[in-house]
């Protein structure tokens, strides 16, 4: 059975590149969620005044990869303890958030957040809410790493996340 979950954890290029490699993930679409502006554009979201976060909407086959596995990867490749920031990307549009598509996803995410909080490395600032309207990003942002892997941002920021995926979650990679 296919499910959808939407994740925000910094730049959507990073999340997209990672989750495209996970076995059982059928599609990953970069976009925007969690704001109050209809049909937001990248330039608006980057200014931080739309309320939207950069997100990836992931469609996955839960018979192959579960939401728990996806969340393990998500929490490993970004810092859920940093408010409105991932590396040099700063602003509410880069916040950590999980937009669940079901009560089960909500419960699993709460459990993961509680487990992380027990590690005593600082509070978890990841927002958790039910998914709202998803606005796909402009086409130029889709498959960004695949099309621009030599771009400096991709080399400096995306590639380390891909290496972490390969090292820590090799059994989950296609």
N, C-alpha and C positions, 0 to 999 in steps of 0.2 A: 504494500500500500504506500502511496506517495503522500508525503507531508511537505509543508512549507514552514520555514522559520526565517526570520529576518534578524540580522546581526549588525551591530555598529561597534567598531573598535578601531577608530582611526580612519585613515584613508581607505576608501573602498577598493582601490587598486590592489592593496595588500591582501585584504580578505578574499577578494575575487580570485587572485592567483593561487592562494592556498587551497581554497575549497574546490576549485576546479580540478584539483588533483586527487581528491578524496573519493575512494571507491564507494559507489552507491549514490553519489551526488549526481543528479540528472541535469541540473542547470543552476547557474549562479548569475544573477543579474544585479549590476550596480545601480543604485538609485538613492532615493531620499525618503525618509519617514520621520514621523514624530513632530512635525511642525504645523504651522497654521496658515501657510501660503499655498494656494492651489497652483499646480504646475510649476514648481520651483525650478529655477535654472542654476547651473553650477556656480556662476558668478554671484548670484544672490545668496546661495547657501554658504559659499566661502566667506562672505561678509559677516556671517554669524547672526543675521537678524531675521531669519525665517523660522527659527525653532527646529528646523530639520537637522537630522544627523545624516552623514554619509553612511549608507548601509549596503549590505548585499542580501538579496532575497534568494534563499537556497531551497530548491526543490530536491528532495531526497527520497530514496526507497528505504523505508524503515526496516525492511527485511534484510537489507545489506548493511546499513549503517544507522545506528540509532541516534536520537537527539542527544543522549548522554555522551556518545562519542564525539559528536559535532561540538558540543559544549566544552569537552576536554581540550579539543584542538583550539577552539576559540579562546579559552582562558589561558592557554599556553603561549599563544602567538601575539598577545597584546597585554598591556598592563591594566588590569581591572581595578587597580588602586590609585590611578592617576585621574583626577577630575578634569574633564574637558581637555585632554591632551594625550597624544601618543607621539613620543619623540619630539621632533620639531614642529609637528602639526598641532596647533593650539586653537581652541575655540569650542563652543558647544557642539558644532557640527562634527567634531572628532570624539565626542563622548563615547563611553562604553555603555551599550544598551542591548538588551535582548527583547525583541518584539515577538512574543509567542503567538502561535496560531491556535492553541488549544489549552484547555485547563491542565492536561497532562504535561505539556511542555512548560507551562508556568510552574507546576509542582517540581518537575525535574530541575529546572533552572534554580528555583529557590533552594533546593537541596544542595546543588553545586556551589551556590554562593555561600550558603551556611558552612559548608566544608572548607571552602577557601578562607572564610573569616576565622576559622579555628586555627589557622596556621600562624596567627599572631605576627603577621608581617604588615599590619596596617589595615584600615577599613577598606572594604570593597565598595566602590562607588558605582558599580554597574547598575544602570536603571533596568527595571523589569516591568514590562507592561504588555497588554494585549496589542497585537498588530493593528495598525490603523491603515489608512490609504497609502499604498506604495506608489511612488512616482519614479519610473525608470529614468536613469540618467541619460544624458545625450549620448548618441551612438559612439562618439569619439572615446568615451570612457569604458565602453564594453570591450572585454578582452585586452585591456590596456597593456598588461605585462607581456602577453603573447606578441603584441605588435610593437612594443617599445622596450624590450628587455635590456637594451644597451643604454637607455636613458639614465642619467646619473641618479635620479630618485629611485628608479627600479633597482639599480645595482646596490645602492647604499641602504635602502629600506625594505624593499620587497624580497630580495634574494636572501637576506638573513632569516626571514620568516619561513621561506621555502626550505632552507637548510634545516631549521628547527623541526619542521614538519617531517622531513626525511629522516632525521635522527631519532626523534621521539615517537613518531607514529608511522614507521615504515610499513607496518602490517595493514595500515588503512589506505595506503596509496595505490592508485591504479597502476 
